């Protein structure tokens, strides 16, 4: 790994980078089967760049083809090793997964259009743009349920028998563009995986933001006439903390209820309650403590971030 670029999670501005001599271990996993991609690495916890390894900031690395790929920090841990050196472990997921929360797409049967048109429709209003799209005729697609741009373009890739790729461009110390490509399938992926182990007795502070949203679209149970109530609930303070360029992280919420007579007020209340659970990062503390028989005992506290801050004053 030549270097790791760190960009601000809200502004896309490059805030620092990690040189190769500060990267202790790293592992990049890319699955062509389900398009999921992760990157995790271990570095020093007391460097100038260390303060930026949190808060859903962006990690940008070159892939095997020389393209820049972008990840979002969803979990970070700091600990001291046996020599007392402060280290950081950072866990990230590909930023394109955020397309799941970019907007809600209603059920629809589309006209027979090209893969490029489908991707353009899916990405409309998001931060991602149509990249290189191989032409393989036209298809009409049916979206039976409420969905999101990520699921839509995955369906397009499957229906057109094409391979999904995501890439970003970096210039003038910021992420400037994000592209979705749909290309002819390759027989194999030429990437490599570097493994590293985790075998330490230490105290770890883990921050998890993968499930954070700032708004929810509540959808009620289907009524006898086939219609469903809908409500949009947002948290403006959460938007300030987690949003990007004023755009919400949004998801669909369907209460576990068969009440066909659910009122709009009831649906709103249930959706607000669910949103309250999901607007904060989860903070987890782990302490691996050897008991008198030298058997590791794990003590774990898991609370929402605001509860942790108020009770433990961190």
Secondary structure, DSSP 8 states (H G I E B T S, - for coil): --EEEEE-TTT-BEEEEEEGGGEEEEEEEE-TTT--EEEEEEEESSSGGGGGS-TT-EEEEE-TTS-EEEEEEEEEEEEE-TT--EEEEEEEEEGGGGGGGT--B--EE--SEEHHHHHHHHHTTSS-EEEEE----EE--EE-S-B-HHHHHHHHHHHHT-EEEEEEEEETTEEEEEEEEEE---SS--------------EEEEEE-TT--SEEEEE----TTS---EEEEE-HHHHHHH-BTTB--EEEE--S---TT--HHHHHHHHHHHHHHHSS-EEEEEEEEE-TT--EEEEEEEEEHHHHHHHH--
